[in-house]
Amino acid sequence: MGATSFPPGARFVRYDRIVEGISVRRVVADDWHRLKMIRLAALADSPDAFATTHEEASAYADAVWADRAAEGAHGEDQATFLAFDAGGTAVGLVVGLTDSEDASGSHLVSLWVHPDARGKGLASKLTAEVIDWSVSSGFRHLRLWVTETNTAARTLYESLGFNDTGERQPLPSNPDLAELLLQIDPRER
């Protein structure tokens, strides 16, 4: 399969379910161990991209991971998506959450792709899954926090139509870094 690109002027292109040999699907409750392993890998690989530290997440009991997988699989307020390589190894993760302060909106959190799977459009595909979930759930906006210094992530999100709201906050896991709030209307894609 050839690389998918955005046509001139397009703000968003829906990807197929398979991106260069990698499949993406919503988690099932039995994925809790895969969810745990990929989240810990993400936190170890990119500590300045997430609000939680590897140390904090490593201390979670297996029951917490099982609850997160179950909520991400069936919950109305949360959807978790994993990407798998041809061998069934999880290589990507993203979560969509209902906005705790505004029930008409949602948040994209925890986007991460294994370094060996980067550059294949997988981050766009994972983001598309959360955008689609937001649309099907009736949300009017989708927001995300991105570390100001994470230019690759910012470029990705902006290419998909996310706009900088101007809001800033310290990164909870490293207050020396700032996060910026990006937003998109998922219905306008």
N, C-alpha and C positions, 0 to 999 in steps of 0.2 A: 504494500500500500504506500503510495507517495505521501509526502508531507502535505498537510492541509494548510492553506494560507488564507488570509483575509483579503477579499476582493477590494479594489479601491473604493473608498467611501463607506464600507461596511463597518458597523459598530460591533457586530457580534455574528458569529457563524456557529451553528449547531454542529458539533462533532458527532461522528458515528459512535456506537457503543464500544468499538474496538479502535484504539489508537496505536498503530504500528506494533501489533502483537500484544498489546496490553489491554485487558478488559477492566471496565469500571462498573461497580454495582453498589447498591446500598447494602450496608452490613446486615447480617443476620445475628441473632443472639449468640450463636455458637462461635462467632468471630472474635469474641472478647480477647482471646490470647493474641490473635493477629493484631487487633487494635492496640493492645498494650505494647507489643513489640515494636510496631511502627511508630507509635507516639513517642516511646522512649528513644528510638533511633532518631526521630526528628529533633527532639530536645537536645540530644547529644551532638548532632550535626550542626544545628543552627540555634544555639542558645539565645542569641540576641533577636530572634524573630518571634519569640513566644512569651506570653505573660507568665507561664508556669516554668519552673526550673526542672531540670532532669532529676535533681535530688528530691524535690517535692513529689514528682510523679512516681519516682521509683519506690516511694514509701506507701503508695496506695495499695490497699489490700486487693486481692483478686476479685473480691465481691464488688468493689468499685468499678473495675474494668467490665465485669459482667453486666452491671447496671447500666453503664454507659453504652455498651453494645446493644442491650435490649432497648434502651431509650432511642438510640440512633436508628434502630431497625424499625420500630413500630410507633414511636412517640409522635404526637402531632406537633409538638413544640421543638423537635430536633430531628435532623436527618444526617446520618454519617455515611460517607461514601469511601470505599477503598478501591484502589487500583491494584491489579494483580498481573504479574508477568505470566508467560506461558507455563511456567512450572508451578504456579499457584502461590508464589511468594508475594506478599503485600509490598508494593513499591510506591504507593501514594495514598494520601489521606486528605480529607476535607470534611468539615462539619458545618451545617447550617443550623442556626438557632433562632427561635422567636426572640425579638428584642424585648428584654426585660423591662424597659422603660416606655416602650411604645408598641403595643400589640399589633399595630398595622405594619410593622416592619420586621425585618430579619437581619441577622448578622452572619457573616462568613468568618469562620475561625479555623485555626489549625491546618491550613493548607501547607502541605509539604510533599515533595517528590524526592525519592532516593537519588543520589547523585548519578548513578548508572542509568537512570531512566529519564534524566533531564534532557531538554533540547528536542523532544519529540512531540510537543504539543499537549503533554499530559496535564500540566498545571492549568491550561486553558480548558481542557475537558473536565477536570475536577471542578473548576469554577463554574462551568456551564451546568453541571449537575445541581449545584446549589442555586444557581439562577433559576433553573427549571423548577426546582422544589419551591422556591419562593413564589414563582408565578402560580403554580398549581395550588399553593396554600393561600393565595389571595393577598400576599404582602404588597404594599405600595412602594416600599424602598428596601434595598439591601445595602447594609453598611459593613465596613470592615476597618480594623485598625492595622496599619502597616508601619513598621519601623522606618523612620525618616531616612536612614542610611541604607535601606534595602532597595537599591535602585532596580534590581531585576524584578522584584515583586511589584514595585510601583509601576514600572513600565508595562508589565503584564496587565495589571488591573486597569490602567489608563487605556491600553489598547482595546480592552473589552468594554469601554464606555464609563468606567468609574470616574467620578470627579472628586477633587479635593474640596472638602467642606470648610477648610480653614481651621477646624478644631484640632487641638494638640493636647497630648497628655504624656507624662513620663511612662516609659515602659515598666510595668510592675516588677518584672524580674531583674531589671537593670535601670534604675531611675536616672542614670547618667545619659540614657538615650531617650529620644522623643518618638512618639508614635503620632501619625496623622490619621484622621478619619476620612475615608473615602466612601462615596455613596453612588448608587445607580438606582433608577426606577427599573425593576426587572421586567415590567410590562412593555417597556419601550426598547426593544432590541431588534 
